[in-house]
Amino acid sequence: MPDFSISPGGFGLGLKASNAYIKLLVLEEYQTCASKGGLGNTIGFHYVNLVYNATS
C-alpha cells in the first residue's frame, strides 16, 4: 500500500493525505443454479468504510 503522507514526486504528483476517509466498494453480478436459462442474474453491492494512513 502506498504511503500517502509522503509525496512521491515525479509525473502525476498528487496531494499528501493522512487520516483519509475512503470507502472500498465491490459490485458483483452472479447467477445461481436455481434459475433456468439466462434470466435471474443477481447483483450484489458491498462496501466498507476505511481510514487510510491513520495517525491516531
CHARMM-style PDB file with segment names, atoms N, HN, CA, C and O in Angstrom:
ATOM      1  N   MET     1       0.846  -1.174   0.000  1.00  0.00      PROA
ATOM      2  CA  MET     1       0.000   0.000   0.000  1.00  0.00      PROA
ATOM      3  C   MET     1       0.888   1.232   0.000  1.00  0.00      PROA
ATOM      4  O   MET     1       1.859   1.302   0.753  1.00  0.00      PROA
ATOM      5  N   PRO     2       0.564   2.190  -0.829  1.00  0.00      PROA
ATOM      6  CA  PRO     2       1.350   3.428  -0.855  1.00  0.00      PROA
ATOM      7  C   PRO     2       1.137   4.236   0.417  1.00  0.00      PROA
ATOM      8  O   PRO     2       0.077   4.176   1.040  1.00  0.00      PROA
ATOM      9  N   ASP     3       2.153   4.983   0.786  1.00  0.00      PROA
ATOM     10  HN  ASP     3       3.014   5.032   0.279  1.00  0.00      PROA
ATOM     11  CA  ASP     3       2.072   5.863   1.951  1.00  0.00      PROA
ATOM     12  C   ASP     3       1.743   7.265   1.450  1.00  0.00      PROA
ATOM     13  O   ASP     3       2.630   7.979   0.983  1.00  0.00      PROA
ATOM     14  N   PHE     4       0.484   7.663   1.543  1.00  0.00      PROA
ATOM     15  HN  PHE     4      -0.237   7.083   1.923  1.00  0.00      PROA
ATOM     16  CA  PHE     4       0.045   8.946   1.006  1.00  0.00      PROA
ATOM     17  C   PHE     4       0.460  10.135   1.862  1.00  0.00      PROA
ATOM     18  O   PHE     4       0.206  11.280   1.486  1.00  0.00      PROA
ATOM     19  N   SER     5       1.102   9.886   3.021  1.00  0.00      PROA
ATOM     20  HN  SER     5       1.308   8.957   3.326  1.00  0.00      PROA
ATOM     21  CA  SER     5       1.577  11.007   3.830  1.00  0.00      PROA
ATOM     22  C   SER     5       2.923  11.519   3.329  1.00  0.00      PROA
ATOM     23  O   SER     5       3.400  12.556   3.789  1.00  0.00      PROA
ATOM     24  N   ILE     6       3.546  10.795   2.382  1.00  0.00      PROA
ATOM     25  HN  ILE     6       3.159   9.952   2.008  1.00  0.00      PROA
ATOM     26  CA  ILE     6       4.815  11.200   1.792  1.00  0.00      PROA
ATOM     27  C   ILE     6       4.593  11.447   0.303  1.00  0.00      PROA
ATOM     28  O   ILE     6       4.069  10.584  -0.401  1.00  0.00      PROA
ATOM     29  N   SER     7       4.987  12.617  -0.173  1.00  0.00      PROA
ATOM     30  HN  SER     7       5.413  13.319   0.399  1.00  0.00      PROA
ATOM     31  CA  SER     7       4.822  12.944  -1.590  1.00  0.00      PROA
ATOM     32  C   SER     7       5.841  12.156  -2.416  1.00  0.00      PROA
ATOM     33  O   SER     7       7.039  12.267  -2.159  1.00  0.00      PROA
ATOM     34  N   PRO     8       5.398  11.356  -3.408  1.00  0.00      PROA
ATOM     35  CA  PRO     8       6.325  10.550  -4.186  1.00  0.00      PROA
ATOM     36  C   PRO     8       7.125  11.363  -5.215  1.00  0.00      PROA
ATOM     37  O   PRO     8       8.187  10.922  -5.655  1.00  0.00      PROA
ATOM     38  N   GLY     9       6.625  12.541  -5.601  1.00  0.00      PROA
ATOM     39  HN  GLY     9       5.763  12.899  -5.243  1.00  0.00      PROA
ATOM     40  CA  GLY     9       7.305  13.353  -6.610  1.00  0.00      PROA
ATOM     41  C   GLY     9       7.111  12.771  -7.999  1.00  0.00      PROA
ATOM     42  O   GLY     9       6.535  11.694  -8.154  1.00  0.00      PROA
ATOM     43  N   GLY    10       7.584  13.476  -8.992  1.00  0.00      PROA
ATOM     44  HN  GLY    10       8.052  14.351  -8.866  1.00  0.00      PROA
ATOM     45  CA  GLY    10       7.523  12.988 -10.360  1.00  0.00      PROA
ATOM     46  C   GLY    10       6.218  13.337 -11.057  1.00  0.00      PROA
ATOM     47  O   GLY    10       5.435  14.156 -10.576  1.00  0.00      PROA
ATOM     48  N   PHE    11       6.000  12.694 -12.209  1.00  0.00      PROA
ATOM     49  HN  PHE    11       6.635  12.028 -12.600  1.00  0.00      PROA
ATOM     50  CA  PHE    11       4.831  12.940 -13.044  1.00  0.00      PROA
ATOM     51  C   PHE    11       3.562  12.501 -12.318  1.00  0.00      PROA
ATOM     52  O   PHE    11       3.570  11.471 -11.644  1.00  0.00      PROA
ATOM     53  N   GLY    12       2.491  13.247 -12.439  1.00  0.00      PROA
ATOM     54  HN  GLY    12       2.485  14.084 -12.987  1.00  0.00      PROA
ATOM     55  CA  GLY    12       1.224  12.900 -11.814  1.00  0.00      PROA
ATOM     56  C   GLY    12       1.229  13.110 -10.318  1.00  0.00      PROA
ATOM     57  O   GLY    12       0.551  12.394  -9.581  1.00  0.00      PROA
ATOM     58  N   LEU    13       1.988  14.087  -9.870  1.00  0.00      PROA
ATOM     59  HN  LEU    13       2.538  14.669 -10.468  1.00  0.00      PROA
ATOM     60  CA  LEU    13       2.124  14.374  -8.444  1.00  0.00      PROA
ATOM     61  C   LEU    13       0.776  14.662  -7.807  1.00  0.00      PROA
ATOM     62  O   LEU    13       0.032  15.514  -8.292  1.00  0.00      PROA
ATOM     63  N   GLY    14       0.456  13.975  -6.742  1.00  0.00      PROA
ATOM     64  HN  GLY    14       1.060  13.283  -6.348  1.00  0.00      PROA
ATOM     65  CA  GLY    14      -0.798  14.187  -6.030  1.00  0.00      PROA
ATOM     66  C   GLY    14      -0.572  14.871  -4.697  1.00  0.00      PROA
ATOM     67  O   GLY    14       0.551  15.248  -4.361  1.00  0.00      PROA
ATOM     68  N   LEU    15      -1.631  15.024  -3.953  1.00  0.00      PROA
ATOM     69  HN  LEU    15      -2.543  14.717  -4.226  1.00  0.00      PROA
ATOM     70  CA  LEU    15      -1.554  15.659  -2.638  1.00  0.00      PROA
ATOM     71  C   LEU    15      -1.208  14.630  -1.568  1.00  0.00      PROA
ATOM     72  O   LEU    15      -1.493  13.442  -1.716  1.00  0.00      PROA
ATOM     73  N   LYS    16      -0.588  15.103  -0.488  1.00  0.00      PROA
ATOM     74  HN  LYS    16      -0.357  16.068  -0.367  1.00  0.00      PROA
ATOM     75  CA  LYS    16      -0.337  14.242   0.665  1.00  0.00      PROA
ATOM     76  C   LYS    16      -1.635  14.093   1.455  1.00  0.00      PROA
ATOM     77  O   LYS    16      -2.464  15.003   1.461  1.00  0.00      PROA
ATOM     78  N   ALA    17      -1.815  12.960   2.116  1.00  0.00      PROA
ATOM     79  HN  ALA    17      -1.142  12.221   2.111  1.00  0.00      PROA
ATOM     80  CA  ALA    17      -3.049  12.730   2.890  1.00  0.00      PROA
ATOM     81  C   ALA    17      -2.754  11.861   4.092  1.00  0.00      PROA
ATOM     82  O   ALA    17      -2.041  10.862   3.992  1.00  0.00      PROA
ATOM     83  N   SER    18      -3.307  12.248   5.228  1.00  0.00      PROA
ATOM     84  HN  SER    18      -3.885  13.060   5.308  1.00  0.00      PROA
ATOM     85  CA  SER    18      -3.305  11.427   6.436  1.00  0.00      PROA
ATOM     86  C   SER    18      -4.727  11.432   6.974  1.00  0.00      PROA
ATOM     87  O   SER    18      -5.459  12.406   6.797  1.00  0.00      PROA
ATOM     88  N   ASN    19      -5.119  10.348   7.631  1.00  0.00      PROA
ATOM     89  HN  ASN    19      -4.524   9.556   7.775  1.00  0.00      PROA
ATOM     90  CA  ASN    19      -6.486  10.186   8.138  1.00  0.00      PROA
ATOM     91  C   ASN    19      -7.515  10.397   7.024  1.00  0.00      PROA
ATOM     92  O   ASN    19      -8.521  11.077   7.224  1.00  0.00      PROA
ATOM     93  N   ALA    20      -7.263   9.820   5.868  1.00  0.00      PROA
ATOM     94  HN  ALA    20      -6.445   9.267   5.705  1.00  0.00      PROA
ATOM     95  CA  ALA    20      -8.157   9.964   4.718  1.00  0.00      PROA
ATOM     96  C   ALA    20      -9.326   8.980   4.864  1.00  0.00      PROA
ATOM     97  O   ALA    20      -9.115   7.772   4.971  1.00  0.00      PROA
ATOM     98  N   TYR    21     -10.536   9.496   4.866  1.00  0.00      PROA
ATOM     99  HN  TYR    21     -10.708  10.477   4.779  1.00  0.00      PROA
ATOM    100  CA  TYR    21     -11.744   8.661   4.947  1.00  0.00      PROA
ATOM    101  C   TYR    21     -12.143   8.239   3.542  1.00  0.00      PROA
ATOM    102  O   TYR    21     -12.472   9.078   2.704  1.00  0.00      PROA
ATOM    103  N   ILE    22     -12.114   6.929   3.287  1.00  0.00      PROA
ATOM    104  HN  ILE    22     -11.847   6.247   3.968  1.00  0.00      PROA
ATOM    105  CA  ILE    22     -12.445   6.398   1.962  1.00  0.00      PROA
ATOM    106  C   ILE    22     -13.417   5.232   2.124  1.00  0.00      PROA
ATOM    107  O   ILE    22     -13.601   4.718   3.227  1.00  0.00      PROA
ATOM    108  N   LYS    23     -14.030   4.825   1.031  1.00  0.00      PROA
ATOM    109  HN  LYS    23     -13.880   5.243   0.135  1.00  0.00      PROA
ATOM    110  CA  LYS    23     -14.909   3.664   1.001  1.00  0.00      PROA
ATOM    111  C   LYS    23     -14.345   2.679  -0.021  1.00  0.00      PROA
ATOM    112  O   LYS    23     -13.962   3.069  -1.124  1.00  0.00      PROA
ATOM    113  N   LEU    24     -14.297   1.427   0.346  1.00  0.00      PROA
ATOM    114  HN  LEU    24     -14.608   1.110   1.242  1.00  0.00      PROA
ATOM    115  CA  LEU    24     -13.917   0.354  -0.564  1.00  0.00      PROA
ATOM    116  C   LEU    24     -15.210  -0.297  -1.025  1.00  0.00      PROA
ATOM    117  O   LEU    24     -15.969  -0.821  -0.210  1.00  0.00      PROA
ATOM    118  N   LEU    25     -15.467  -0.267  -2.337  1.00  0.00      PROA
ATOM    119  HN  LEU    25     -14.851   0.159  -3.000  1.00  0.00      PROA
ATOM    120  CA  LEU    25     -16.729  -0.754  -2.904  1.00  0.00      PROA
ATOM    121  C   LEU    25     -16.493  -1.974  -3.787  1.00  0.00      PROA
ATOM    122  O   LEU    25     -15.506  -2.046  -4.520  1.00  0.00      PROA
ATOM    123  N   VAL    26     -17.414  -2.930  -3.705  1.00  0.00      PROA
ATOM    124  HN  VAL    26     -18.216  -2.871  -3.110  1.00  0.00      PROA
ATOM    125  CA  VAL    26     -17.391  -4.108  -4.579  1.00  0.00      PROA
ATOM    126  C   VAL    26     -18.788  -4.267  -5.151  1.00  0.00      PROA
ATOM    127  O   VAL    26     -19.768  -4.326  -4.409  1.00  0.00      PROA
ATOM    128  N   LEU    27     -18.875  -4.337  -6.474  1.00  0.00      PROA
ATOM    129  HN  LEU    27     -18.079  -4.288  -7.076  1.00  0.00      PROA
ATOM    130  CA  LEU    27     -20.136  -4.577  -7.162  1.00  0.00      PROA
ATOM    131  C   LEU    27     -19.946  -5.854  -7.983  1.00  0.00      PROA
ATOM    132  O   LEU    27     -19.054  -5.934  -8.827  1.00  0.00      PROA
ATOM    133  N   GLU    28     -20.797  -6.848  -7.724  1.00  0.00      PROA
ATOM    134  HN  GLU    28     -21.522  -6.782  -7.039  1.00  0.00      PROA
ATOM    135  CA  GLU    28     -20.646  -8.121  -8.418  1.00  0.00      PROA
ATOM    136  C   GLU    28     -21.979  -8.597  -8.974  1.00  0.00      PROA
ATOM    137  O   GLU    28     -23.042  -8.313  -8.423  1.00  0.00      PROA
ATOM    138  N   GLU    29     -21.895  -9.318 -10.065  1.00  0.00      PROA
ATOM    139  HN  GLU    29     -21.031  -9.549 -10.513  1.00  0.00      PROA
ATOM    140  CA  GLU    29     -23.077  -9.917 -10.678  1.00  0.00      PROA
ATOM    141  C   GLU    29     -22.843 -11.423 -10.753  1.00  0.00      PROA
ATOM    142  O   GLU    29     -21.780 -11.873 -11.181  1.00  0.00      PROA
ATOM    143  N   TYR    30     -23.825 -12.182 -10.339  1.00  0.00      PROA
ATOM    144  HN  TYR    30     -24.688 -11.816  -9.991  1.00  0.00      PROA
ATOM    145  CA  TYR    30     -23.673 -13.630 -10.364  1.00  0.00      PROA
ATOM    146  C   TYR    30     -25.013 -14.282 -10.668  1.00  0.00      PROA
ATOM    147  O   TYR    30     -26.065 -13.647 -10.601  1.00  0.00      PROA
ATOM    148  N   GLN    31     -24.949 -15.572 -11.004  1.00  0.00      PROA
ATOM    149  HN  GLN    31     -24.094 -16.089 -11.059  1.00  0.00      PROA
ATOM    150  CA  GLN    31     -26.165 -16.323 -11.323  1.00  0.00      PROA
ATOM    151  C   GLN    31     -26.149 -17.619 -10.528  1.00  0.00      PROA
ATOM    152  O   GLN    31     -25.124 -18.296 -10.449  1.00  0.00      PROA
ATOM    153  N   THR    32     -27.279 -17.956  -9.944  1.00  0.00      PROA
ATOM    154  HN  THR    32     -28.111 -17.406 -10.008  1.00  0.00      PROA
ATOM    155  CA  THR    32     -27.381 -19.206  -9.189  1.00  0.00      PROA
ATOM    156  C   THR    32     -27.893 -20.307 -10.099  1.00  0.00      PROA
ATOM    157  O   THR    32     -28.412 -20.040 -11.184  1.00  0.00      PROA
ATOM    158  N   CYS    33     -27.745 -21.533  -9.656  1.00  0.00      PROA
ATOM    159  HN  CYS    33     -27.324 -21.750  -8.775  1.00  0.00      PROA
ATOM    160  CA  CYS    33     -28.230 -22.679 -10.445  1.00  0.00      PROA
ATOM    161  C   CYS    33     -29.742 -22.841 -10.341  1.00  0.00      PROA
ATOM    162  O   CYS    33     -30.327 -23.642 -11.070  1.00  0.00      PROA
ATOM    163  N   ALA    34     -30.387 -22.087  -9.438  1.00  0.00      PROA
ATOM    164  HN  ALA    34     -29.912 -21.436  -8.846  1.00  0.00      PROA
ATOM    165  CA  ALA    34     -31.828 -22.222  -9.249  1.00  0.00      PROA
ATOM    166  C   ALA    34     -32.614 -21.703 -10.452  1.00  0.00      PROA
ATOM    167  O   ALA    34     -33.709 -22.189 -10.733  1.00  0.00      PROA
ATOM    168  N   SER    35     -32.064 -20.728 -11.157  1.00  0.00      PROA
ATOM    169  HN  SER    35     -31.174 -20.333 -10.929  1.00  0.00      PROA
ATOM    170  CA  SER    35     -32.786 -20.181 -12.320  1.00  0.00      PROA
ATOM    171  C   SER    35     -32.348 -20.911 -13.588  1.00  0.00      PROA
ATOM    172  O   SER    35     -31.164 -21.185 -13.784  1.00  0.00      PROA
ATOM    173  N   LYS    36     -33.304 -21.217 -14.427  1.00  0.00      PROA
ATOM    174  HN  LYS    36     -34.266 -20.995 -14.268  1.00  0.00      PROA
ATOM    175  CA  LYS    36     -33.027 -21.915 -15.684  1.00  0.00      PROA
ATOM    176  C   LYS    36     -32.865 -20.874 -16.790  1.00  0.00      PROA
ATOM    177  O   LYS    36     -33.613 -19.898 -16.842  1.00  0.00      PROA
ATOM    178  N   GLY    37     -31.906 -21.080 -17.656  1.00  0.00      PROA
ATOM    179  HN  GLY    37     -31.298 -21.873 -17.613  1.00  0.00      PROA
ATOM    180  CA  GLY    37     -31.697 -20.160 -18.762  1.00  0.00      PROA
ATOM    181  C   GLY    37     -30.845 -18.963 -18.369  1.00  0.00      PROA
ATOM    182  O   GLY    37     -30.135 -18.992 -17.364  1.00  0.00      PROA
ATOM    183  N   GLY    38     -30.925 -17.918 -19.169  1.00  0.00      PROA
ATOM    184  HN  GLY    38     -31.501 -17.894 -19.985  1.00  0.00      PROA
ATOM    185  CA  GLY    38     -30.085 -16.747 -18.960  1.00  0.00      PROA
ATOM    186  C   GLY    38     -30.691 -15.696 -18.052  1.00  0.00      PROA
ATOM    187  O   GLY    38     -30.068 -14.664 -17.802  1.00  0.00      PROA
ATOM    188  N   LEU    39     -31.909 -15.940 -17.547  1.00  0.00      PROA
ATOM    189  HN  LEU    39     -32.416 -16.779 -17.749  1.00  0.00      PROA
ATOM    190  CA  LEU    39     -32.546 -14.944 -16.682  1.00  0.00      PROA
ATOM    191  C   LEU    39     -32.249 -15.227 -15.221  1.00  0.00      PROA
ATOM    192  O   LEU    39     -31.944 -16.361 -14.851  1.00  0.00      PROA
ATOM    193  N   GLY    40     -32.337 -14.214 -14.404  1.00  0.00      PROA
ATOM    194  HN  GLY    40     -32.585 -13.293 -14.704  1.00  0.00      PROA
ATOM    195  CA  GLY    40     -32.181 -14.421 -12.971  1.00  0.00      PROA
ATOM    196  C   GLY    40     -30.837 -14.013 -12.411  1.00  0.00      PROA
ATOM    197  O   GLY    40     -30.458 -14.468 -11.331  1.00  0.00      PROA
ATOM    198  N   ASN    41     -30.095 -13.153 -13.126  1.00  0.00      PROA
ATOM    199  HN  ASN    41     -30.402 -12.784 -14.003  1.00  0.00      PROA
ATOM    200  CA  ASN    41     -28.828 -12.679 -12.586  1.00  0.00      PROA
ATOM    201  C   ASN    41     -29.070 -11.840 -11.338  1.00  0.00      PROA
ATOM    202  O   ASN    41     -30.063 -11.117 -11.252  1.00  0.00      PROA
ATOM    203  N   THR    42     -28.184 -11.935 -10.395  1.00  0.00      PROA
ATOM    204  HN  THR    42     -27.377 -12.522 -10.465  1.00  0.00      PROA
ATOM    205  CA  THR    42     -28.286 -11.210  -9.136  1.00  0.00      PROA
ATOM    206  C   THR    42     -27.107 -10.258  -9.029  1.00  0.00      PROA
ATOM    207  O   THR    42     -25.988 -10.607  -9.403  1.00  0.00      PROA
ATOM    208  N   ILE    43     -27.353  -9.060  -8.522  1.00  0.00      PROA
ATOM    209  HN  ILE    43     -28.263  -8.777  -8.219  1.00  0.00      PROA
ATOM    210  CA  ILE    43     -26.291  -8.077  -8.339  1.00  0.00      PROA
ATOM    211  C   ILE    43     -26.107  -7.854  -6.846  1.00  0.00      PROA
ATOM    212  O   ILE    43     -27.072  -7.616  -6.119  1.00  0.00      PROA
ATOM    213  N   GLY    44     -24.868  -7.934  -6.400  1.00  0.00      PROA
ATOM    214  HN  GLY    44     -24.084  -8.127  -6.991  1.00  0.00      PROA
ATOM    215  CA  GLY    44     -24.533  -7.672  -5.006  1.00  0.00      PROA
ATOM    216  C   GLY    44     -23.668  -6.431  -4.908  1.00  0.00      PROA
ATOM    217  O   GLY    44     -22.814  -6.186  -5.760  1.00  0.00      PROA
ATOM    218  N   PHE    45     -23.895  -5.653  -3.866  1.00  0.00      PROA
ATOM    219  HN  PHE    45     -24.589  -5.853  -3.174  1.00  0.00      PROA
ATOM    220  CA  PHE    45     -23.151  -4.420  -3.636  1.00  0.00      PROA
ATOM    221  C   PHE    45     -22.720  -4.412  -2.182  1.00  0.00      PROA
ATOM    222  O   PHE    45     -23.557  -4.499  -1.284  1.00  0.00      PROA
ATOM    223  N   HSD    46     -21.425  -4.310  -1.945  1.00  0.00      PROA
ATOM    224  HN  HSD    46     -20.745  -4.239  -2.675  1.00  0.00      PROA
ATOM    225  CA  HSD    46     -20.897  -4.322  -0.582  1.00  0.00      PROA
ATOM    226  C   HSD    46     -19.872  -3.195  -0.454  1.00  0.00      PROA
ATOM    227  O   HSD    46     -19.153  -2.886  -1.404  1.00  0.00      PROA
ATOM    228  N   TYR    47     -19.816  -2.589   0.725  1.00  0.00      PROA
ATOM    229  HN  TYR    47     -20.400  -2.840   1.497  1.00  0.00      PROA
ATOM    230  CA  TYR    47     -18.806  -1.557   0.961  1.00  0.00      PROA
ATOM    231  C   TYR    47     -18.366  -1.567   2.413  1.00  0.00      PROA
ATOM    232  O   TYR    47     -19.064  -2.068   3.294  1.00  0.00      PROA
ATOM    233  N   VAL    48     -17.199  -1.003   2.635  1.00  0.00      PROA
ATOM    234  HN  VAL    48     -16.632  -0.596   1.919  1.00  0.00      PROA
ATOM    235  CA  VAL    48     -16.662  -0.864   3.988  1.00  0.00      PROA
ATOM    236  C   VAL    48     -16.001   0.515   4.077  1.00  0.00      PROA
ATOM    237  O   VAL    48     -15.359   0.965   3.128  1.00  0.00      PROA
ATOM    238  N   ASN    49     -16.165   1.180   5.225  1.00  0.00      PROA
ATOM    239  HN  ASN    49     -16.687   0.815   5.995  1.00  0.00      PROA
ATOM    240  CA  ASN    49     -15.531   2.474   5.458  1.00  0.00      PROA
ATOM    241  C   ASN    49     -14.127   2.240   6.002  1.00  0.00      PROA
ATOM    242  O   ASN    49     -13.933   1.397   6.877  1.00  0.00      PROA
ATOM    243  N   LEU    50     -13.149   2.979   5.491  1.00  0.00      PROA
ATOM    244  HN  LEU    50     -13.306   3.664   4.780  1.00  0.00      PROA
ATOM    245  CA  LEU    50     -11.761   2.845   5.911  1.00  0.00      PROA
ATOM    246  C   LEU    50     -11.196   4.205   6.278  1.00  0.00      PROA
ATOM    247  O   LEU    50     -11.648   5.234   5.775  1.00  0.00      PROA
ATOM    248  N   VAL    51     -10.202   4.201   7.162  1.00  0.00      PROA
ATOM    249  HN  VAL    51      -9.835   3.365   7.570  1.00  0.00      PROA
ATOM    250  CA  VAL    51      -9.394   5.403   7.429  1.00  0.00      PROA
ATOM    251  C   VAL    51      -7.990   5.051   6.987  1.00  0.00      PROA
ATOM    252  O   VAL    51      -7.322   4.231   7.617  1.00  0.00      PROA
ATOM    253  N   TYR    52      -7.536   5.669   5.903  1.00  0.00      PROA
ATOM    254  HN  TYR    52      -8.078   6.336   5.391  1.00  0.00      PROA
ATOM    255  CA  TYR    52      -6.233   5.355   5.318  1.00  0.00      PROA
ATOM    256  C   TYR    52      -5.169   6.266   5.904  1.00  0.00      PROA
ATOM    257  O   TYR    52      -5.407   7.461   6.084  1.00  0.00      PROA
ATOM    258  N   ASN    53      -3.996   5.715   6.202  1.00  0.00      PROA
ATOM    259  HN  ASN    53      -3.803   4.745   6.055  1.00  0.00      PROA
ATOM    260  CA  ASN    53      -2.886   6.437   6.837  1.00  0.00      PROA
ATOM    261  C   ASN    53      -3.327   7.062   8.157  1.00  0.00      PROA
ATOM    262  O   ASN    53      -3.073   8.241   8.404  1.00  0.00      PROA
ATOM    263  N   ALA    54      -3.983   6.279   8.999  1.00  0.00      PROA
ATOM    264  HN  ALA    54      -4.190   5.322   8.798  1.00  0.00      PROA
ATOM    265  CA  ALA    54      -4.443   6.781  10.290  1.00  0.00      PROA
ATOM    266  C   ALA    54      -3.244   7.128  11.166  1.00  0.00      PROA
ATOM    267  O   ALA    54      -2.290   6.357  11.262  1.00  0.00      PROA
ATOM    268  N   THR    55      -3.303   8.276  11.794  1.00  0.00      PROA
ATOM    269  HN  THR    55      -4.078   8.902  11.716  1.00  0.00      PROA
ATOM    270  CA  THR    55      -2.219   8.708  12.664  1.00  0.00      PROA
ATOM    271  C   THR    55      -2.591   8.630  14.129  1.00  0.00      PROA
ATOM    272  O   THR    55      -1.745   8.862  14.992  1.00  0.00      PROA
ATOM    273  N   SER    56      -3.832   8.312  14.426  1.00  0.00      PROA
ATOM    274  HN  SER    56      -4.520   8.123  13.724  1.00  0.00      PROA
ATOM    275  CA  SER    56      -4.230   8.213  15.839  1.00  0.00      PROA
ATOM    276  C   SER    56      -5.126   6.994  16.041  1.00  0.00      PROA
ATOM    277  OT1 SER    56      -5.569   6.731  17.159  1.00  0.00      PROA
TER     278      SER     56
END
